[in-house]
């Protein structure tokens, strides 16, 4: 009697294993592979080179456009398959933009003296990315925002925090360059 019970258990186990394997193999398959997933770059494959124009600044605070442009170039080189070129004529695409605003606010005040303890810098950047071969706008005037905090008691100032915000904005600009899912 016991031997028959084990055989029934074995048949059930093998049957469940076959059903599980079939679901695993065929269950996630969609029209284009595994439900839209692919094992390639996140960035458009028809682009090899990028020319990054010097970003402009509409803010009265000058100099931060250099920091932002440098941060974007470094992030593109480090995180994408693209090469930065210095001649617009040899580039597949052109990335341009503008710092539309840099603002500062107070996050925390000292109760006794009324002096600010912590400040926040906010940066708004508008970006465009154009394919020079086809004329297609890959990014059309999209805005990214970034912020950073600083405290003068820690020896930090507005310039330090604006550089950190520019680096965060550069990270978001490079994320915009990814293909849409």
Secondary structure per residue as TSV (DSSP state, phi and psi in degrees):
chain	resnum	aa	ss	phi	psi
A	1	X	-	360.0	-43.0
A	2	X	H	-64.3	-37.6
A	3	X	H	-63.2	-38.2
A	4	X	H	-66.1	-36.8
A	5	X	H	-66.3	-38.2
A	6	X	H	-68.4	-38.7
A	7	X	H	-63.4	-39.2
A	8	X	H	-63.4	-39.8
A	9	X	H	-65.5	-40.7
A	10	X	H	-64.0	-41.8
A	11	X	H	-64.6	-41.3
A	12	X	H	-64.5	-41.7
A	13	X	H	-63.6	-45.8
A	14	X	H	-64.6	-41.6
A	15	X	H	-61.8	-44.3
A	16	X	H	-64.6	-38.2
A	17	X	H	-64.7	-40.2
A	18	X	H	-66.2	-43.6
A	19	X	H	-63.2	-44.1
A	20	X	H	-62.0	-42.0
A	21	X	H	-64.3	-41.1
A	22	X	H	-64.9	-41.4
A	23	X	H	-65.7	-40.7
A	24	X	H	-64.4	-40.2
A	25	X	H	-78.0	-47.1
A	26	X	H	-102.5	-15.2
A	27	X	T	-67.0	-37.0
A	28	X	T	-90.9	-0.9
A	29	X	-	-78.2	127.8
A	30	X	B	-110.8	-160.9
A	31	X	T	-67.8	-33.4
A	32	X	T	-120.4	71.3
A	33	X	B	82.5	-139.2
A	34	X	T	-89.8	76.8
A	35	X	T	52.8	42.2
A	36	X	T	89.3	-5.1
A	37	X	-	-77.4	146.5
A	38	X	-	-143.6	157.6
A	39	X	S	-109.5	61.0
A	40	X	S	-135.3	-177.4
A	41	X	-	-61.7	154.0
A	42	X	S	-80.4	-6.7
A	43	X	B	-107.4	153.7
A	44	X	-	-55.5	134.5
A	45	X	T	-82.2	-13.1
A	46	X	T	-88.7	10.7
A	47	X	-	-118.5	131.5
A	48	X	-	-115.2	-35.7
A	49	X	E	-128.3	150.5
A	50	X	E	-132.4	131.8
A	51	X	E	-102.1	122.2
A	52	X	E	-103.1	113.5
A	53	X	-	-71.6	153.2
A	54	X	-	-63.6	124.3
A	55	X	-	-67.4	146.9
A	56	X	E	-96.6	167.4
A	57	X	E	-133.1	124.0
A	58	X	-	-91.2	-1.5
A	59	X	S	-86.5	154.7
A	60	X	S	-76.5	-10.6
A	61	X	S	-86.4	110.4
A	62	X	-	-97.4	160.2
A	63	X	S	98.7	-21.1
A	64	X	H	-76.9	-18.7
A	65	X	H	-67.0	-30.4
A	66	X	H	-67.9	-43.2
A	67	X	H	-62.8	-42.6
A	68	X	H	-65.9	-46.1
A	69	X	H	-61.3	-43.4
A	70	X	H	-62.8	-43.0
A	71	X	H	-64.7	-39.2
A	72	X	H	-65.0	-44.8
A	73	X	H	-60.3	-44.6
A	74	X	H	-65.1	-39.7
A	75	X	H	-69.1	-38.9
A	76	X	H	-61.7	-45.5
A	77	X	H	-63.4	-38.3
A	78	X	H	-83.5	-32.1
A	79	X	H	-114.2	-5.9
A	80	X	S	-124.0	167.9
A	81	X	S	-82.0	4.1
A	82	X	-	-87.7	153.2
A	83	X	E	-107.1	140.8
A	84	X	E	-85.6	130.4
A	85	X	-	-115.2	151.5
A	86	X	S	-95.3	-5.0
A	87	X	-	-117.5	120.7
A	88	X	G	-59.9	-31.0
A	89	X	G	-68.3	-23.3
A	90	X	G	-99.3	4.3
A	91	X	-	-92.5	143.0
A	92	X	S	-75.4	-34.9
A	93	X	E	-138.3	161.2
A	94	X	E	-126.7	126.9
A	95	X	E	-106.3	125.9
A	96	X	E	-138.4	163.9
A	97	X	E	-179.4	-175.3
A	98	X	E	-149.4	138.6
A	99	X	E	-79.1	109.6
A	100	X	E	-80.0	-27.8
A	101	X	E	-164.0	145.2
A	102	X	E	-129.4	119.7
A	103	X	E	-121.6	162.2
A	104	X	E	-134.8	142.8
A	105	X	E	-142.8	165.5
A	106	X	E	-101.3	129.4
A	107	X	E	-97.1	-37.2
A	108	X	E	-144.1	140.9
A	109	X	E	-118.6	149.6
A	110	X	-	-75.6	126.5
A	111	X	T	-64.5	-36.0
A	112	X	T	-82.3	-42.7
A	113	X	T	-99.2	-19.4
A	114	X	-	78.4	8.3
A	115	X	-	-85.1	148.2
A	116	X	E	-70.2	136.7
A	117	X	E	-97.0	-37.2
A	118	X	E	-140.0	134.8
A	119	X	E	-115.6	163.1
A	120	X	E	-130.3	136.2
A	121	X	E	-108.1	131.5
A	122	X	E	-119.7	136.3
A	123	X	E	-127.6	131.2
A	124	X	E	-114.4	128.4
A	125	X	E	-128.4	131.2
A	126	X	E	-105.0	132.2
A	127	X	E	-128.2	142.4
A	128	X	E	-131.7	144.7
A	129	X	E	-136.2	117.8
A	130	X	E	-120.0	135.0
A	131	X	E	-80.5	117.7
A	132	X	T	-74.9	-20.8
A	133	X	T	-78.1	-42.2
A	134	X	T	-105.2	-17.6
A	135	X	-	82.6	2.2
A	136	X	-	-73.0	136.8
A	137	X	E	-87.1	111.7
A	138	X	E	-78.6	-34.8
A	139	X	E	-131.6	125.9
A	140	X	E	-114.9	93.4
A	141	X	E	49.8	49.4
A	142	X	E	-88.4	146.4
A	143	X	E	-107.9	134.0
A	144	X	E	-118.7	149.8
A	145	X	E	-124.4	149.4
A	146	X	E	-147.8	151.6
A	147	X	E	-143.1	160.1
A	148	X	E	-153.5	153.5
A	149	X	E	-111.2	157.8
A	150	X	E	-149.8	158.0
A	151	X	-	-135.1	125.2
A	152	X	G	-67.8	-23.1
A	153	X	G	-69.1	-20.3
A	154	X	G	-97.2	8.0
A	155	X	T	82.4	13.6
A	156	X	-	-97.4	155.6
A	157	X	-	-137.2	-176.0
A	158	X	H	-60.3	-42.1
A	159	X	H	-60.2	-41.3
A	160	X	H	-61.8	-48.8
A	161	X	H	-68.3	-35.0
A	162	X	H	-66.0	-35.9
A	163	X	H	-66.4	-39.5
A	164	X	H	-66.0	-42.2
A	165	X	H	-64.2	-38.1
A	166	X	H	-63.8	-39.1
A	167	X	H	-66.1	-39.6
A	168	X	H	-66.8	-39.1
A	169	X	H	-64.9	-38.7
A	170	X	H	-61.6	-39.9
A	171	X	H	-61.3	-41.4
A	172	X	H	-70.5	-34.3
A	173	X	H	-63.3	-44.0
A	174	X	H	-65.5	-34.7
A	175	X	H	-64.3	-34.9
A	176	X	H	-63.9	-26.1
A	177	X	T	-74.2	-11.1
A	178	X	B	-69.8	152.6
A	179	X	-	-68.2	148.3
A	180	X	-	-72.4	145.0
A	181	X	-	-77.0	360.0
